[in-house]
Amino acid sequence: MDIPRISLARLPTPITSLERLSKELGGPRIWIKRDDLTECAASGNKLRKLEFSVGEAQNQQATVLITSGGVQSNHCRATAIVAARLGMKCHLILRGKPYNNLDGNLLLDYLAGTSVTFATAEQFKTPDRLYADIEAEYRVLGERPFSIPIGASDEIGLWGYIECARELKCDFERLEIEPDFVISAAGSGGTMGGLIVGNALHELDTNIVAFNVCEDEAWFQHKISRDIQSWTRRYNQELADQPINILDGYVGPGYGRADPHVYETISRVARTEGIILDPVYTGKAFDAFLQELANGRFRHASDIVFLHTGGIFGLFPHRDHFPTAQFTNETTPQP
Ligand SMILES: Cc1ncc(COP(=O)(O)O)c(C=O)c1O
């Protein structure tokens, strides 16, 4: 199949075991697939999807990429940086209010020279209209806009994690492991959808599980099965129904907000393994994973892979949630 793709991510990403944490927990061997290392400023899971979305945009001779997300969207930041790198324009539709202080992903959006429209949650309920208006503005200017949906989660972006499943298959063979679960955060569902299709296509023989960081299980069941259906239609593929294992109940105070134990888990993983998670996606999902582990859900597993989907820049606007006592003043050596 000839699918337009450009090379953006540094692949394959490493996979390593969290030996100290696994020992501390006394449970299965936990592995981490480092998709936070797909790049530097453009890092994270979105870069795998953008290889295909922007590949299609270039195939259509687009000059402007339009996409949307929260004010601190990792996907928007990655798209903005990719556009600048390719000499394209970028226009972001961000849900929320303009910040007084540029921080985290938003700072990088502006540095990459992107144009921004801020939209209310109400306006975001009909994103097609927002996209259509902005597309029209660019057409008047003689540009060729290409719209990428939130999170690049559609039948084109799905290829990013279908291909990641192929990569995981090689990882597992090389390491001689047969992980029972591959776990990730779900935000717009494209990562999980791609992994589900890839699991079937490349015979990964594992269980794909995701913790939703927004919405609820029913929303993700619907969204992911719709994306997979669109993928089978567009690329003329046959695929038997696949399970969509969403573990709901860990959204906490809402999207982009986290309970104190999520921040504690982020600190614990950073201290124990030198791995940096974020409170919106990876830290929230990893914290949920640890809770499920403690409750015995994964007790029969020998190896579990946690997919680190990136998001480091989203950590900085949350700086006030970390207890400063442990960082300020001089500290003494710990036993
Ligand atoms: C860092 C990070 N992890 C996970 C996700 C979830 O991925 P998806 O939107 O494909 O469900 C996102 C984006 O939503 C993200 O930015």
PDBQT file of the ligand as one rigid body, heavy atoms in Angstrom, charges set to zero:
ROOT
HETATM    1  C1  LIG A 401       1.637  13.310  26.039  1.00  0.00    +0.000 C 
HETATM    2  C2  LIG A 401       0.413  12.673  25.520  1.00  0.00    +0.000 A 
HETATM    3  N1  LIG A 401       0.128  11.421  25.875  1.00  0.00    +0.000 NA
HETATM    4  C3  LIG A 401      -0.980  10.786  25.448  1.00  0.00    +0.000 A 
HETATM    5  C4  LIG A 401      -1.886  11.419  24.641  1.00  0.00    +0.000 A 
HETATM    6  C5  LIG A 401      -3.092  10.662  24.209  1.00  0.00    +0.000 C 
HETATM    7  O1  LIG A 401      -2.969  10.226  22.899  1.00  0.00    +0.000 OA
HETATM    8  P1  LIG A 401      -4.263  10.125  21.977  1.00  0.00    +0.000 P 
HETATM    9  O2  LIG A 401      -4.753  11.520  21.776  1.00  0.00    +0.000 OA
HETATM   10  O3  LIG A 401      -3.776   9.497  20.753  1.00  0.00    +0.000 OA
HETATM   11  O4  LIG A 401      -5.265   9.309  22.729  1.00  0.00    +0.000 OA
HETATM   12  C6  LIG A 401      -1.644  12.754  24.232  1.00  0.00    +0.000 A 
HETATM   13  C7  LIG A 401      -2.588  13.512  23.394  1.00  0.00    +0.000 C 
HETATM   14  O5  LIG A 401      -3.784  13.507  23.517  1.00  0.00    +0.000 OA
HETATM   15  C8  LIG A 401      -0.474  13.388  24.684  1.00  0.00    +0.000 A 
HETATM   16  O6  LIG A 401      -0.198  14.650  24.333  1.00  0.00    +0.000 OA
ENDROOT
TORSDOF 0
